[in-house]
């Protein structure tokens, strides 16, 4: 049995960094400070679908950032959880209202 650590597979080592700044993440792995790690579909930059995707992500980022700021303003964990439940209720109620209106328009 060989317990030598010198025989480490080179593929398991991380790739060396280029040292260039700013480091640009690959388009498929954009991470958001609000926790949105959904992989983005690959589109050509400037493509209409790409622009629509970026607009949706920006809108979601702004809205969730505002909700996060509201949660962070709460004094303790219990208040944060209660506020999160209220936000969730508001969003669910709003979703039901909009869906009902859309279905009424379609009829």
ChimeraX attribute file (.defattr): number of C-alpha atoms within 10 A of each C-alpha:
attribute: neighborCount
match mode: 1-to-1
recipient: residues
	/A:1	3
	/A:2	5
	/A:3	6
	/A:4	7
	/A:5	7
	/A:6	6
	/A:7	8
	/A:8	9
	/A:9	8
	/A:10	8
	/A:11	7
	/A:12	7
	/A:13	8
	/A:14	7
	/A:15	8
	/A:16	6
	/A:17	7
	/A:18	7
	/A:19	7
	/A:20	7
	/A:21	6
	/A:22	6
	/A:23	9
	/A:24	8
	/A:25	9
	/A:26	7
	/A:27	13
	/A:28	13
	/A:29	12
	/A:30	13
	/A:31	14
	/A:32	11
	/A:33	8
	/A:34	13
	/A:35	9
	/A:36	13
	/A:37	12
	/A:38	11
	/A:39	11
	/A:40	15
	/A:41	12
	/A:42	10
	/A:43	14
	/A:44	10
	/A:45	11
	/A:46	9
	/A:47	10
	/A:48	11
	/A:49	14
	/A:50	16
	/A:51	14
	/A:52	12
	/A:53	15
	/A:54	14
	/A:55	12
	/A:56	12
	/A:57	15
	/A:58	12
	/A:59	12
	/A:60	14
	/A:61	17
	/A:62	13
	/A:63	12
	/A:64	15
	/A:65	14
	/A:66	12
	/A:67	16
	/A:68	14
	/A:69	11
	/A:70	14
	/A:71	19
	/A:72	14
	/A:73	11
	/A:74	14
	/A:75	9
	/A:76	10
	/A:77	11
	/A:78	10
	/A:79	14
	/A:80	17
	/A:81	13
	/A:82	13
	/A:83	17
	/A:84	16
	/A:85	12
	/A:86	12
	/A:87	15
	/A:88	12
	/A:89	12
	/A:90	11
	/A:91	12
	/A:92	12
	/A:93	12
	/A:94	12
	/A:95	12
	/A:96	11
	/A:97	12
	/A:98	12
	/A:99	12
	/A:100	12
	/A:101	11
	/A:102	11
	/A:103	10
	/A:104	9
	/A:105	8
	/A:106	7
	/A:107	5
